[in-house]
């Protein structure tokens, strides 16, 4: 359950917390850079689906999903206006509806070679 909470917290604009690739406090509207989403035992990222408080994250430029994340849920990064790069690893079995919709700065989604 703790890993699921880590995956959910990085989307909350009010209290980004990152301590060694987990979450640290940020100034409101300050560009954050890279977020690393890591799971424990086959975390289903759909649990961090977007709702009103997760839409429009404005501080993240790169999202890296590490191993054990099996699914990116619907609207997971919807309207992340400065998101530029998303790194999808092997093991992701599905990407939900509008997961990266309206990411106006998105230039690259990296998929595994296999």
RAVEN-V156686 format. One record per residue. RES is the residue in one letter. SS is DSSP state (helix for helix, strand for strand, loop for the rest). OMEGA is omega as a letter, one per 20 degrees, with the letter a starting at -180 (* if undefined). D_CENTER is the distance of its C-alpha to the mean C-alpha in whole Angstrom. Layout:
res=RES ss=SS omega=OMEGA d_center=D_CENTER
res=RES ss=SS omega=OMEGA d_center=D_CENTER
This chain:
res=X ss=loop omega=r d_center=17
res=X ss=helix omega=r d_center=16
res=X ss=helix omega=r d_center=13
res=X ss=helix omega=r d_center=12
res=X ss=helix omega=r d_center=12
res=X ss=helix omega=a d_center=10
res=X ss=helix omega=a d_center=7
res=X ss=helix omega=a d_center=8
res=X ss=helix omega=a d_center=9
res=X ss=loop omega=r d_center=7
res=X ss=loop omega=a d_center=7
res=X ss=loop omega=a d_center=10
res=X ss=loop omega=a d_center=12
res=X ss=loop omega=a d_center=15
res=X ss=loop omega=r d_center=15
res=X ss=loop omega=r d_center=12
res=X ss=loop omega=r d_center=13
res=X ss=loop omega=r d_center=13
res=X ss=loop omega=a d_center=16
res=X ss=loop omega=r d_center=16
res=X ss=loop omega=r d_center=13
res=X ss=loop omega=a d_center=12
res=X ss=loop omega=r d_center=12
res=X ss=loop omega=a d_center=15
res=X ss=loop omega=a d_center=16
res=X ss=loop omega=r d_center=16
res=X ss=loop omega=r d_center=19
res=X ss=loop omega=r d_center=18
res=X ss=loop omega=r d_center=17
res=X ss=loop omega=r d_center=17
res=X ss=loop omega=a d_center=15
res=X ss=loop omega=a d_center=12
res=X ss=strand omega=a d_center=12
res=X ss=strand omega=r d_center=10
res=X ss=strand omega=r d_center=7
res=X ss=strand omega=r d_center=8
res=X ss=strand omega=a d_center=6
res=X ss=loop omega=a d_center=10
res=X ss=loop omega=r d_center=12
res=X ss=loop omega=a d_center=15
res=X ss=loop omega=r d_center=18
res=X ss=loop omega=r d_center=16
res=X ss=strand omega=r d_center=13
res=X ss=strand omega=a d_center=12
res=X ss=helix omega=r d_center=9
res=X ss=helix omega=r d_center=11
res=X ss=helix omega=r d_center=12
res=X ss=helix omega=a d_center=9
res=X ss=loop omega=a d_center=10
res=X ss=loop omega=r d_center=10
res=X ss=loop omega=a d_center=14
res=X ss=loop omega=a d_center=15
res=X ss=loop omega=r d_center=14
res=X ss=loop omega=a d_center=10
res=X ss=loop omega=r d_center=11
res=X ss=loop omega=r d_center=12
res=X ss=loop omega=a d_center=10
res=X ss=loop omega=a d_center=12
res=X ss=loop omega=a d_center=11
res=X ss=strand omega=r d_center=9
res=X ss=strand omega=a d_center=10
res=X ss=strand omega=r d_center=8
res=X ss=strand omega=r d_center=5
res=X ss=strand omega=r d_center=7
res=X ss=strand omega=a d_center=7
res=X ss=loop omega=a d_center=11
res=X ss=loop omega=r d_center=13
res=X ss=loop omega=r d_center=14
res=X ss=strand omega=a d_center=11
res=X ss=strand omega=a d_center=13
res=X ss=strand omega=r d_center=11
res=X ss=strand omega=a d_center=8
res=X ss=loop omega=r d_center=10
res=X ss=loop omega=r d_center=12
res=X ss=loop omega=a d_center=10
res=X ss=loop omega=a d_center=7
res=X ss=loop omega=a d_center=6
res=X ss=loop omega=r d_center=10
res=X ss=loop omega=r d_center=12
res=X ss=loop omega=a d_center=10
res=X ss=loop omega=r d_center=13
res=X ss=loop omega=r d_center=13
res=X ss=loop omega=a d_center=10
res=X ss=loop omega=a d_center=12
res=X ss=strand omega=r d_center=11
res=X ss=strand omega=r d_center=8
res=X ss=strand omega=a d_center=10
res=X ss=loop omega=a d_center=10
res=X ss=loop omega=r d_center=13
res=X ss=loop omega=r d_center=16
res=X ss=loop omega=r d_center=16
res=X ss=loop omega=a d_center=13
res=X ss=loop omega=r d_center=16
res=X ss=strand omega=r d_center=14
res=X ss=strand omega=a d_center=12
res=X ss=loop omega=a d_center=13
res=X ss=loop omega=r d_center=14
res=X ss=loop omega=a d_center=13
res=X ss=loop omega=a d_center=9
res=X ss=loop omega=a d_center=10
res=X ss=loop omega=r d_center=13
res=X ss=loop omega=r d_center=14
res=X ss=loop omega=a d_center=12
res=X ss=loop omega=r d_center=16
res=X ss=loop omega=a d_center=15
res=X ss=loop omega=a d_center=13
res=X ss=loop omega=a d_center=16
res=X ss=strand omega=r d_center=14
res=X ss=strand omega=a d_center=13
res=X ss=strand omega=r d_center=14
res=X ss=loop omega=r d_center=15
res=X ss=loop omega=a d_center=17
res=X ss=loop omega=a d_center=21
res=X ss=loop omega=* d_center=22
